[in-house]
């Protein structure tokens, strides 16, 4: 209720024309950005979910769950041998429940802030970066609880039967705070991740369109996919250490993984370094990059295609 009541005031003070029924800077309505973002998020995460499972397994196994580090091939072989292909998709229900709403918030807030901060300059990289940070602060609040459930279900030998069972048991045994134990780290990670991703995406997209402006419209999908892949790969590589911390916090105390006395990012980093050395902070970076490069390409192309669909049928 509080969020609903605050929304009109927010629009009035910062950008009056951005209402649910009013068009925005691309000739679209606010709800159309939300639908486009929701579709993009669902397509992206569902398509790349097996790679996300590999990343989670590798990052958690870098702690007390395993003595020896493992690579992508080993992790994949172990899952397929012991659990079958279905093991790669455990937790996908939680991802579906969280990704749609979170990406709806993510992209709509990004478009709102980009228009409000860019001053009409489409080349304002600082505005794109700040808009991305604003988008992730709000979307992470929506996605973090389901992300925690998803990662716990992805663990080998997870004690939970499914999404509902996990939510119920975590509430009973650990309390509501467990769902947000990693929120601070997630924000600290996703703020630079999103800033790098959005700024890189807009810059690469602009550069590609300038190379061949006469065919830019025909090759629009390729441009968005290429720019998205480059942005996703760079942002993923840079923020891998914080992603390791996030995974450790979300899976702590489950399947023999470490239970941390503090949810402080610094405390977890020190623990990982003490156990695995500095290389422990880069565990899972290969599947993380392999996830985010195609995922960002899929996400951005789907988002832009959805926007084009709405523009076409709204007569923009």
C-alpha positions in Angstrom: 0.0 0.0 0.0 2.8 2.4 0.9 4.5 1.9 -2.5 1.2 2.5 -4.3 0.5 5.7 -2.4 4.1 7.0 -3.0 4.1 6.4 -6.7 1.9 9.4 -7.8 3.9 11.7 -5.6 7.2 10.4 -7.1 5.9 11.0 -10.6 4.6 14.4 -9.9 7.8 15.7 -8.3 10.3 14.2 -10.8 8.5 13.5 -14.1 4.8 14.3 -14.2 4.2 12.9 -17.6 5.4 9.4 -16.6 2.1 8.0 -15.4 0.7 4.6 -15.9 -1.5 5.9 -18.7 0.8 8.6 -20.1 3.4 8.0 -22.8 7.1 8.2 -22.1 10.1 9.4 -24.1 10.0 6.6 -26.6 6.2 7.0 -27.1 5.4 4.1 -24.9 3.4 3.8 -21.7 5.0 3.0 -18.3 3.2 -0.4 -18.2 4.6 -1.3 -21.6 8.2 -0.9 -20.3 7.2 -3.2 -17.4 5.8 -5.9 -19.7 8.8 -5.6 -22.1 11.2 -5.9 -19.1 9.3 -8.8 -17.6 9.4 -10.8 -20.9 13.1 -10.0 -21.4 14.0 -11.2 -17.8 12.0 -14.4 -18.1 13.4 -15.4 -21.5 17.0 -14.5 -20.4 17.0 -16.4 -17.1 15.0 -19.5 -18.3 17.2 -19.9 -21.3 20.5 -19.7 -19.3 19.4 -21.4 -16.1 21.6 -24.5 -16.5 24.7 -22.3 -16.7 23.5 -20.4 -13.6 23.3 -23.8 -11.7 26.9 -24.6 -12.7 28.0 -21.2 -11.4 26.2 -21.7 -8.1 27.7 -25.2 -7.6 31.2 -24.0 -8.3 31.0 -21.0 -6.1 29.6 -22.8 -3.1 32.0 -25.7 -3.5 34.9 -23.3 -3.0 34.1 -23.1 0.7 33.8 -25.9 3.2 31.6 -28.0 0.9 34.6 -29.4 -0.9 38.3 -29.7 -0.5 39.3 -29.4 -4.1 38.1 -26.8 -6.6 36.3 -28.0 -9.7 36.0 -26.7 -13.2 33.0 -26.2 -15.5 33.4 -29.6 -17.2 33.7 -31.4 -13.8 30.7 -29.7 -12.4 28.6 -30.4 -15.4 29.7 -34.0 -15.5 29.0 -34.5 -11.8 25.5 -33.1 -12.1 24.6 -35.1 -15.2 26.0 -38.4 -13.8 24.5 -38.2 -10.3 21.3 -36.2 -10.9 20.6 -36.3 -14.6 19.6 -33.3 -16.8 16.9 -32.4 -14.3 19.5 -31.4 -11.8 20.5 -28.5 -13.9 16.9 -27.1 -13.6 16.3 -27.4 -9.8 15.1 -24.0 -8.6 13.8 -22.8 -11.9 10.4 -22.2 -10.4 11.8 -19.7 -8.0 13.7 -18.0 -10.8 10.4 -17.7 -12.8 8.6 -16.2 -9.8 11.4 -13.6 -9.2 12.7 -12.7 -12.6 9.5 -11.4 -14.2 8.6 -8.9 -11.5 12.2 -7.9 -10.9 12.9 -7.1 -14.5 9.7 -5.3 -14.9 10.9 -3.0 -12.2 14.4 -3.0 -13.5 13.7 -1.7 -17.0 10.9 0.6 -16.2 13.0 2.4 -13.5 15.9 2.5 -16.0 13.9 4.1 -18.7 12.4 6.6 -16.2 15.7 7.6 -14.8 17.5 7.7 -18.2 14.9 10.2 -19.5 15.0 12.3 -16.3 18.8 12.4 -16.0 20.0 12.5 -19.6 18.8 16.0 -20.4 17.9 14.9 -23.9 21.4 13.8 -24.6 21.4 10.2 -25.9 25.2 10.0 -25.5 25.2 10.8 -21.8 27.0 7.7 -20.4 27.0 9.0 -16.9 23.2 9.2 -17.0 23.0 5.7 -18.3 25.3 4.4 -15.5 23.4 6.2 -12.7 20.1 5.1 -14.2 21.3 1.5 -14.1 22.3 1.8 -10.5 18.9 3.2 -9.6 17.3 0.3 -11.5 19.2 -2.3 -9.6 18.6 -0.9 -6.2 14.8 -1.3 -6.7 14.8 -4.5 -8.6 17.2 -6.3 -6.2 14.7 -5.6 -3.3 12.1 -7.6 -5.4 14.4 -10.4 -6.6 16.7 -11.2 -3.6 14.3 -13.4 -1.7 13.6 -15.6 -4.7 17.2 -15.6 -5.7 18.1 -17.0 -2.2 15.5 -19.7 -2.6 16.7 -20.5 -6.1 20.3 -20.9 -5.0 19.5 -23.2 -2.1 17.4 -25.4 -4.4 20.3 -25.6 -6.8 22.7 -27.1 -4.2 23.7 -30.8 -4.5 21.6 -32.7 -2.0 19.4 -29.7 -1.3 17.1 -30.6 1.7 14.2 -28.7 0.3 11.4 -30.3 -1.7 10.6 -27.2 -3.7 10.0 -23.4 -3.6 7.1 -23.5 -1.1 8.9 -25.9 1.2 12.0 -23.8 1.1 10.2 -20.6 1.9 8.3 -22.2 4.7 11.3 -23.8 6.4 13.5 -20.8 6.1 10.8 -18.6 7.7 10.4 -21.1 10.5 14.0 -21.9 11.1 15.9 -18.7 10.2 13.3 -15.9 10.1 12.5 -13.3 7.5 16.0 -11.8 7.7 17.5 -14.9 6.0 15.8 -13.9 2.7 17.7 -10.6 2.7 21.0 -11.7 4.3 22.8 -11.1 1.0 20.9 -7.9 0.0 23.6 -5.5 1.0 26.2 -7.6 -0.9 23.9 -8.0 -3.9 23.4 -4.2 -4.1 27.2 -3.6 -3.7 27.8 -6.1 -6.5 24.9 -5.1 -8.8 25.5 -1.3 -8.6 28.8 -1.5 -10.4 27.7 -4.4 -12.5 24.7 -2.5 -13.8 26.6 0.8 -14.2 29.2 -1.0 -16.3 26.6 -3.0 -18.2 24.3 -0.1 -19.1 27.1 2.3 -20.0 28.9 -0.3 -22.1 25.7 -1.4 -23.8 24.7 2.1 -24.8 28.3 2.9 -25.9 28.7 -0.3 -28.0 25.3 0.1 -29.5 26.0 3.6 -30.5 29.4 2.7 -32.0 28.0 -0.2 -34.0 25.2 1.9 -35.4 27.7 4.6 -36.4 29.8 2.0 -38.3 27.0 1.4 -40.7 24.2 3.9 -40.2 22.5 3.1 -43.5 21.9 -0.6 -42.4 21.5 0.1 -38.7 17.7 -0.4 -38.8 17.9 -3.6 -40.7 20.5 -5.0 -38.4 18.9 -3.7 -35.3 18.6 -7.1 -33.6 22.2 -8.0 -34.3 23.3 -4.6 -32.9 21.4 -5.1 -29.6 22.5 -8.6 -29.2 26.2 -7.8 -29.8 26.2 -4.8 -27.5 24.3 -6.7 -24.8 26.8 -9.6 -25.0 29.8 -7.3 -24.7 28.3 -5.4 -21.8 27.2 -8.6 -20.0 30.6 -10.3 -20.3 32.6 -7.2 -19.1 30.3 -6.5 -16.1 30.2 -10.2 -15.1 34.0 -10.5 -15.1 34.5 -7.4 -13.0 32.0 -8.3 -10.3 32.7 -12.0 -9.9 34.3 -11.7 -6.3 31.1 -10.0 -5.0 29.0 -12.7 -6.6 31.0 -15.3 -4.8 30.2 -13.5 -1.5 26.5 -13.3 -2.4 26.3 -17.0 -3.1 28.2 -17.9 0.1 25.8 -15.8 2.2 22.6 -17.2 0.5 23.7 -20.8 0.9 25.3 -20.6 4.3 24.4 -23.4 6.7 23.0 -25.6 3.9 24.5 -28.9 2.7 27.5 -28.4 5.0 28.4 -24.9 3.8 29.9 -22.4 6.1 27.7 -20.5 8.5 29.0 -16.9 8.8 28.9 -15.0 12.1 28.3 -11.8 10.2 26.7 -10.9 6.9 29.4 -8.3 6.3 30.9 -8.5 2.8 34.4 -7.9 4.2 34.0 -10.8 6.7 33.0 -13.2 4.0 35.8 -12.1 1.7 38.3 -12.6 4.5 36.9 -16.1 5.2 37.1 -17.1 1.5 40.6 -15.8 1.1 41.7 -17.6 4.3 40.3 -20.9 3.0 41.0 -20.7 -0.7 43.3 -17.8 -1.3 42.5 -14.9 -3.6 41.6 -17.3 -6.4 38.7 -18.3 -4.3 37.1 -15.0 -5.0 37.1 -15.8 -8.8 35.5 -19.2 -8.5 32.8 -19.6 -11.0 33.9 -16.7 -13.2 33.9 -18.8 -16.4 30.2 -19.9 -16.1 29.4 -16.4 -14.8 30.8 -14.8 -18.0 29.3 -17.7 -20.1 26.0 -16.9 -18.5 25.9 -13.1 -18.7 27.3 -12.7 -22.2 24.5 -14.6 -24.0 22.0 -13.8 -21.2 22.5 -10.0 -21.8 22.3 -10.5 -25.5 19.0 -12.4 -25.2 17.7 -9.9 -22.6 18.5 -6.7 -24.5 17.3 -8.1 -27.9 14.1 -9.4 -26.4 13.5 -6.1 -24.5 14.2 -3.9 -27.6 12.0 -6.3 -29.7 9.2 -6.0 -27.2 9.5 -2.2 -27.2 9.4 -2.2 -31.1 6.3 -4.3 -30.9 4.5 -1.8 -28.6 5.7 1.1 -30.7 4.4 -0.4 -33.9 1.0 -1.1 -32.5 0.7 2.2 -30.7 1.4 4.1 -33.9 4.7 5.6 -32.7 
